[in-house]
Structures are given as structure tokens and as C-alpha cells.
Amino acid sequence: MLLKKNIPISYIFGKVKYEISFVFVYATIIGIWDKYFHTININIPLSVPMVLGTVLSLLLAFKSNQAYDRWWEARIVWGAIVNDSRTLTRQLLNFISDPYVSVNVKNFQDRFVHRQIAWCHSLGQSLRNQIPTQKLDQYLEAAELEYVGKHDNVPNALLQLHSRDLKMLLQEGQINKFQQLGLDETLTRLCDSMGKCERIKNTVFPVTYSLYIHFSLFIFVLLLPFALLETFGLFQIPMVITIALSFFLIEKMAIHLQDPFENKPTDTPVTSITLTIERNLKQMVNDHHQVPEKVKATSFYVL
């Protein structure tokens, strides 16, 4: 996620350097050829690119809104994951017998909470096409790690282990049916959040829509110098570059926002959110071993 400060200019303009280079060369050739060779007799009324530019503005505004909605929905879902992870831990601590009375209860709660932390890490890694079992050995027991390693969807397998433990608690009389129902509802919300993330990840933004906008944008850029030549001469070069730059930047912004799980600076900061969850849950069970510190931004973005 991009932060409000210290965003380098090179990052902003680096996204459109090839497009702007093309516009610069194209506008310069048109301007120099017209000034020194006087063989360009194409005069396009300024109203033509103005109409096309208006249409492009509307299309880009719609695309930007849709892309931001996808990014914002991803952030809302991960906010819900934070809340449900805390809720699950709180329920587990208060529904079961006092952990200080029974060592077995304390061990069970710690194992369950560590598995929930592993679930958050695994979900974030799988959404970014990384190895979903990476670094999970510090949270899971060997048998659990072996079990989830046999599944394509590791986060779903971890939820299955959660559900199996809740069934065992009910059978042993550690919790009653109403408490088991409350815990299961929290697991259901976590499963829903996982499904929403997977939907955003796997639903591709309409490719034809993006291609049509990109194609129309280049037509606009190709026509613009001819509409400005008669009035501005060589001065049309910086004007064309400036106008094209604004359109290309808006387009690139939408392209990056529409995919919030691609391990890019514009991503939803799932790693930072997961570390916050880990810190909160470990403190709730009084586990002060290897508690991650608060994420401090060392760059212009956090992941």
C-alpha cells in the first residue's frame, strides 16, 4: 500500500516512461517536419480530439472507480479477518476452562491460536502466488504441517483442523453446543473472507474493456498534434506530452489498483496486517516469544 509521503517521482513517471517516450518522439517528428519541410497539410479541428478526450475521461473515470472498489473491498475483507481472528481467540480463551488450572488447556489454546496465525500468513502468501506453507513450521506442529501439505488450498485445510478441534472440545464437554455454535460462526466468517479474497484474485478485470480504452487513448494521442499544430507550432510538443501524461497516469493507476494481491507497492498490505494479527493474538494468550514489532515503513509503501 502506498503511503502518503516520500513517493519518489521516479516511481510515478517510471510507470509510463515508454508511453511518454513514444509521445515525445512522435510529437517532435510531427512538429519539426511541419516547421522545416511544410509538407504536413493535415489540419484536424480541435473539437475532434476534445470530444474523444471527453469520452476517454468518462471511460477512465469508470475504470478507476471499479478498480478502486476492488482494492477497497480487499482492504475491507482483511479488516474483517483482523476482527474475526481476535474474536476467535477471545472466544477460545473464555469458553474453555481456565488455562492456568489445566496445562493441557493452555497448550491447546496456544496451538489453536498459532494455527490461526498460520492461517493468516498462508492466505496472504497464496493470494500473492507464493508458497502457502512458507515459514509455517514455526506455527504448526509436524503432523499439522504434513496434513496441510497434502492440500492444494492450505488455508482451507487449516480451517478444517480448526473445525476438527472444536468438534473434539464439544465431545469432551469442554464447551457446550451454544459455545461451539458461536465458534463455528466465527470460522464461517473467516471462510467467507477467504472466499471473497479468492474471488477478487481470480476474477480478471475485463480485458477487452482495458484494451479498448488503451487503443482509444493512442488514437487520441495520434490525432492531438495535428489539432494543435496550426495554433501552437512547435509548442504543441510539451502540450501533447502533458495532456498524454495525465491520461496515461490515470490509466496506470487503475491497472495497478484493480489487482490488490500482486505483491506490488499498490497492494493491500496483507503482510503488515498479518503481523498485526500475530502480535495481537500472541499477547492475548500471553505468548511473548518472538512477538513481531509494529511495522515501521522504511520506504514509500508497505506490503
C-alpha positions as a Python dict, from the first residue, in 0.01 Angstrom:
ca = {
    (1, 'M'): (0, 0, 0),
    (2, 'L'): (138, 338, -98),
    (3, 'L'): (191, 581, 187),
    (4, 'K'): (109, 950, 187),
    (5, 'K'): (468, 1067, 186),
    (6, 'N'): (804, 1003, 23),
    (7, 'I'): (665, 864, -302),
    (8, 'P'): (956, 910, -545),
    (9, 'I'): (895, 1086, -874),
    (10, 'S'): (1083, 807, -1048),
    (11, 'Y'): (820, 557, -932),
    (12, 'I'): (532, 771, -1058),
    (13, 'F'): (672, 854, -1401),
    (14, 'G'): (852, 523, -1435),
    (15, 'K'): (517, 355, -1492),
    (16, 'V'): (456, 550, -1813),
    (17, 'K'): (811, 609, -1939),
    (18, 'Y'): (768, 402, -2256),
    (19, 'E'): (435, 560, -2347),
    (20, 'I'): (565, 914, -2287),
    (21, 'S'): (884, 839, -2480),
    (22, 'F'): (671, 736, -2776),
    (23, 'V'): (457, 1050, -2746),
    (24, 'F'): (767, 1271, -2725),
    (25, 'V'): (926, 1121, -3035),
    (26, 'Y'): (600, 1125, -3228),
    (27, 'A'): (507, 1485, -3140),
    (28, 'T'): (863, 1604, -3208),
    (29, 'I'): (873, 1443, -3553),
    (30, 'I'): (536, 1597, -3642),
    (31, 'G'): (640, 1942, -3515),
    (32, 'I'): (985, 1952, -3681),
    (33, 'W'): (856, 1812, -4008),
    (34, 'D'): (584, 2075, -4028),
    (35, 'K'): (817, 2364, -3936),
    (36, 'Y'): (1106, 2290, -4170),
    (37, 'F'): (952, 2092, -4454),
    (38, 'H'): (598, 2237, -4460),
    (39, 'T'): (458, 1920, -4613),
    (40, 'I'): (203, 1837, -4346),
    (41, 'N'): (-133, 1963, -4460),
    (42, 'I'): (-343, 1771, -4213),
    (43, 'N'): (-546, 2015, -4005),
    (44, 'I'): (-780, 1849, -3762),
    (45, 'P'): (-1031, 2074, -3581),
    (46, 'L'): (-953, 2095, -3211),
    (47, 'S'): (-1309, 1988, -3135),
    (48, 'V'): (-1235, 1634, -3263),
    (49, 'P'): (-972, 1541, -3001),
    (50, 'M'): (-1172, 1737, -2744),
    (51, 'V'): (-1475, 1512, -2797),
    (52, 'L'): (-1255, 1200, -2792),
    (53, 'G'): (-1078, 1325, -2480),
    (54, 'T'): (-1412, 1379, -2306),
    (55, 'V'): (-1520, 1024, -2388),
    (56, 'L'): (-1184, 890, -2266),
    (57, 'S'): (-1219, 1085, -1943),
    (58, 'L'): (-1554, 923, -1872),
    (59, 'L'): (-1424, 575, -1954),
    (60, 'L'): (-1113, 621, -1740),
    (61, 'A'): (-1321, 757, -1453),
    (62, 'F'): (-1543, 450, -1466),
    (63, 'K'): (-1244, 216, -1483),
    (64, 'S'): (-1070, 394, -1195),
    (65, 'N'): (-1382, 370, -978),
    (66, 'Q'): (-1419, 0, -1049),
    (67, 'A'): (-1051, -64, -981),
    (68, 'Y'): (-1063, 128, -653),
    (69, 'D'): (-1374, -66, -550),
    (70, 'R'): (-1181, -392, -594),
    (71, 'W'): (-888, -259, -391),
    (72, 'W'): (-1114, -120, -119),
    (73, 'E'): (-1315, -441, -97),
    (74, 'A'): (-991, -634, -46),
    (75, 'R'): (-898, -397, 237),
    (76, 'I'): (-1241, -435, 398),
    (77, 'V'): (-1214, -814, 381),
    (78, 'W'): (-876, -811, 554),
    (79, 'G'): (-1014, -577, 816),
    (80, 'A'): (-1282, -838, 882),
    (81, 'I'): (-1011, -1106, 908),
    (82, 'V'): (-840, -899, 1179),
    (83, 'N'): (-1164, -869, 1375),
    (84, 'D'): (-1264, -1234, 1337),
    (85, 'S'): (-917, -1357, 1435),
    (86, 'R'): (-937, -1156, 1756),
    (87, 'T'): (-1293, -1274, 1816),
    (88, 'L'): (-1197, -1638, 1765),
    (89, 'T'): (-914, -1609, 2016),
    (90, 'R'): (-1130, -1428, 2270),
    (91, 'Q'): (-1400, -1694, 2241),
    (92, 'L'): (-1147, -1972, 2277),
    (93, 'L'): (-997, -1815, 2590),
    (94, 'N'): (-1329, -1750, 2761),
    (95, 'F'): (-1532, -2055, 2661),
    (96, 'I'): (-1282, -2316, 2777),
    (97, 'S'): (-1172, -2377, 3137),
    (98, 'D'): (-916, -2150, 3297),
    (99, 'P'): (-584, -2232, 3125),
    (100, 'Y'): (-394, -2170, 3448),
    (101, 'V'): (-580, -2461, 3608),
    (102, 'S'): (-502, -2709, 3332),
    (103, 'V'): (-174, -2724, 3143),
    (104, 'N'): (-343, -2924, 2866),
    (105, 'V'): (-597, -2646, 2812),
    (106, 'K'): (-318, -2389, 2791),
    (107, 'N'): (-130, -2599, 2536),
    (108, 'F'): (-446, -2650, 2332),
    (109, 'Q'): (-525, -2278, 2324),
    (110, 'D'): (-169, -2188, 2226),
    (111, 'R'): (-171, -2445, 1946),
    (112, 'F'): (-509, -2323, 1819),
    (113, 'V'): (-400, -1957, 1821),
    (114, 'H'): (-72, -2036, 1646),
    (115, 'R'): (-268, -2221, 1381),
    (116, 'Q'): (-488, -1915, 1328),
    (117, 'I'): (-174, -1703, 1283),
    (118, 'A'): (-50, -1961, 1032),
    (119, 'W'): (-383, -1934, 851),
    (120, 'C'): (-342, -1558, 805),
    (121, 'H'): (15, -1596, 678),
    (122, 'S'): (-82, -1880, 447),
    (123, 'L'): (-379, -1693, 299),
    (124, 'G'): (-168, -1385, 224),
    (125, 'Q'): (106, -1594, 63),
    (126, 'S'): (-135, -1795, -151),
    (127, 'L'): (-308, -1478, -275),
    (128, 'R'): (30, -1345, -390),
    (129, 'N'): (116, -1671, -568),
    (130, 'Q'): (384, -1750, -312),
    (131, 'I'): (439, -2084, -140),
    (132, 'P'): (143, -2109, 105),
    (133, 'T'): (335, -2327, 353),
    (134, 'Q'): (638, -2098, 365),
    (135, 'K'): (753, -2032, 725),
    (136, 'L'): (452, -2215, 871),
    (137, 'D'): (679, -2460, 1056),
    (138, 'Q'): (720, -2203, 1335),
    (139, 'Y'): (344, -2204, 1399),
    (140, 'L'): (232, -2559, 1324),
    (141, 'E'): (318, -2898, 1467),
    (142, 'A'): (480, -3155, 1237),
    (143, 'A'): (158, -3357, 1198),
    (144, 'E'): (-42, -3045, 1109),
    (145, 'L'): (223, -2931, 861),
    (146, 'E'): (217, -3272, 696),
    (147, 'Y'): (-164, -3265, 678),
    (148, 'V'): (-192, -2922, 513),
    (149, 'G'): (93, -3005, 275),
    (150, 'K'): (-134, -3257, 105),
    (151, 'H'): (-394, -2991, 17),
    (152, 'D'): (-399, -2752, -275),
    (153, 'N'): (-580, -2494, -64),
    (154, 'V'): (-369, -2472, 253),
    (155, 'P'): (-580, -2204, 431),
    (156, 'N'): (-890, -2418, 381),
    (157, 'A'): (-708, -2718, 530),
    (158, 'L'): (-615, -2511, 835),
    (159, 'L'): (-979, -2416, 887),
    (160, 'Q'): (-1064, -2785, 868),
    (161, 'L'): (-818, -2851, 1153),
    (162, 'H'): (-987, -2570, 1348),
    (163, 'S'): (-1326, -2731, 1296),
    (164, 'R'): (-1197, -3074, 1396),
    (165, 'D'): (-1063, -2937, 1724),
    (166, 'L'): (-1392, -2766, 1802),
    (167, 'K'): (-1575, -3094, 1748),
    (168, 'M'): (-1333, -3263, 1989),
    (169, 'L'): (-1393, -2991, 2252),
    (170, 'L'): (-1767, -3047, 2227),
    (171, 'Q'): (-1732, -3424, 2259),
    (172, 'E'): (-1508, -3388, 2565),
    (173, 'G'): (-1751, -3146, 2730),
    (174, 'Q'): (-1506, -2855, 2735),
    (175, 'I'): (-1766, -2639, 2560),
    (176, 'N'): (-2143, -2667, 2520),
    (177, 'K'): (-2340, -2665, 2195),
    (178, 'F'): (-2410, -2292, 2210),
    (179, 'Q'): (-2041, -2212, 2253),
    (180, 'Q'): (-1949, -2450, 1974),
    (181, 'L'): (-2205, -2276, 1751),
    (182, 'G'): (-2055, -1935, 1828),
    (183, 'L'): (-1704, -2056, 1747),
    (184, 'D'): (-1825, -2222, 1429),
    (185, 'E'): (-1994, -1899, 1316),
    (186, 'T'): (-1662, -1719, 1354),
    (187, 'L'): (-1491, -1987, 1145),
    (188, 'T'): (-1764, -1948, 883),
    (189, 'R'): (-1694, -1574, 861),
    (190, 'L'): (-1323, -1646, 817),
    (191, 'C'): (-1407, -1892, 540),
    (192, 'D'): (-1629, -1628, 376),
    (193, 'S'): (-1345, -1375, 389),
    (194, 'M'): (-1110, -1627, 232),
    (195, 'G'): (-1361, -1688, -48),
    (196, 'K'): (-1402, -1314, -111),
    (197, 'C'): (-1025, -1272, -143),
    (198, 'E'): (-1007, -1564, -384),
    (199, 'R'): (-1292, -1416, -590),
    (200, 'I'): (-1111, -1083, -623),
    (201, 'K'): (-787, -1262, -708),
    (202, 'N'): (-934, -1497, -967),
    (203, 'T'): (-1181, -1259, -1134),
    (204, 'V'): (-989, -1085, -1410),
    (205, 'F'): (-1084, -725, -1488),
    (206, 'P'): (-1249, -734, -1837),
    (207, 'V'): (-956, -747, -2079),
    (208, 'T'): (-1149, -617, -2378),
    (209, 'Y'): (-1259, -310, -2181),
    (210, 'S'): (-897, -227, -2093),
    (211, 'L'): (-778, -288, -2450),
    (212, 'Y'): (-1046, -64, -2598),
    (213, 'I'): (-955, 219, -2363),
    (214, 'H'): (-584, 178, -2435),
    (215, 'F'): (-647, 168, -2810),
    (216, 'S'): (-871, 477, -2796),
    (217, 'L'): (-610, 658, -2588),
    (218, 'F'): (-343, 607, -2851),
    (219, 'I'): (-579, 725, -3126),
    (220, 'F'): (-637, 1040, -2921),
    (221, 'V'): (-262, 1093, -2882),
    (222, 'L'): (-202, 1038, -3256),
    (223, 'L'): (-464, 1298, -3351),
    (224, 'L'): (-376, 1560, -3089),
    (225, 'P'): (-58, 1706, -3252),
    (226, 'F'): (-241, 1775, -3580),
    (227, 'A'): (-511, 1965, -3390),
    (228, 'L'): (-254, 2184, -3210),
    (229, 'L'): (-3, 2243, -3491),
    (230, 'E'): (-170, 2536, -3660),
    (231, 'T'): (-219, 2730, -3338),
    (232, 'F'): (90, 2640, -3133),
    (233, 'G'): (354, 2516, -3378),
    (234, 'L'): (648, 2352, -3201),
    (235, 'F'): (498, 2445, -2865),
    (236, 'Q'): (247, 2167, -2925),
    (237, 'I'): (519, 1916, -2823),
    (238, 'P'): (515, 1990, -2445),
    (239, 'M'): (139, 2038, -2456),
    (240, 'V'): (82, 1697, -2616),
    (241, 'I'): (321, 1535, -2366),
    (242, 'T'): (147, 1698, -2070),
    (243, 'I'): (-202, 1602, -2185),
    (244, 'A'): (-97, 1245, -2272),
    (245, 'L'): (86, 1210, -1940),
    (246, 'S'): (-227, 1284, -1739),
    (247, 'F'): (-430, 1025, -1930),
    (248, 'F'): (-162, 755, -1913),
    (249, 'L'): (-108, 809, -1538),
    (250, 'I'): (-480, 767, -1467),
    (251, 'E'): (-486, 452, -1677),
    (252, 'K'): (-184, 304, -1498),
    (253, 'M'): (-329, 390, -1158),
    (254, 'A'): (-644, 194, -1241),
    (255, 'I'): (-444, -101, -1375),
    (256, 'H'): (-244, -131, -1052),
    (257, 'L'): (-543, -86, -819),
    (258, 'Q'): (-756, -347, -995),
    (259, 'D'): (-525, -630, -876),
    (260, 'P'): (-468, -587, -500),
    (261, 'F'): (-282, -917, -445),
    (262, 'E'): (13, -899, -685),
    (263, 'N'): (297, -820, -438),
    (264, 'K'): (331, -463, -567),
    (265, 'P'): (355, -130, -380),
    (266, 'T'): (-15, -65, -453),
    (267, 'D'): (-121, -397, -295),
    (268, 'T'): (-346, -441, 3),
    (269, 'P'): (-86, -466, 284),
    (270, 'V'): (-167, -826, 381),
    (271, 'T'): (179, -893, 527),
    (272, 'S'): (161, -592, 760),
    (273, 'I'): (-196, -680, 859),
    (274, 'T'): (-95, -1041, 930),
    (275, 'L'): (192, -927, 1154),
    (276, 'T'): (-55, -708, 1345),
    (277, 'I'): (-284, -1010, 1391),
    (278, 'E'): (9, -1221, 1510),
    (279, 'R'): (115, -959, 1762),
    (280, 'N'): (-239, -916, 1898),
    (281, 'L'): (-313, -1288, 1928),
    (282, 'K'): (16, -1375, 2096),
    (283, 'Q'): (-38, -1101, 2352),
    (284, 'M'): (-390, -1231, 2418),
    (285, 'V'): (-253, -1575, 2514),
    (286, 'N'): (48, -1428, 2699),
    (287, 'D'): (293, -1566, 2447),
    (288, 'H'): (579, -1319, 2439),
    (289, 'H'): (812, -1539, 2235),
    (290, 'Q'): (910, -1386, 1900),
    (291, 'V'): (630, -1129, 1904),
    (292, 'P'): (668, -919, 1586),
    (293, 'E'): (720, -550, 1633),
    (294, 'K'): (491, -289, 1484),
    (295, 'V'): (558, -244, 1117),
    (296, 'K'): (762, 69, 1053),
    (297, 'A'): (762, 196, 699),
    (298, 'T'): (1117, 218, 565),
    (299, 'S'): (1005, 302, 213),
    (300, 'F'): (716, 477, 39),
    (301, 'Y'): (494, 168, 73),
    (302, 'V'): (415, -127, 299),
    (303, 'L'): (320, -477, 187),
}
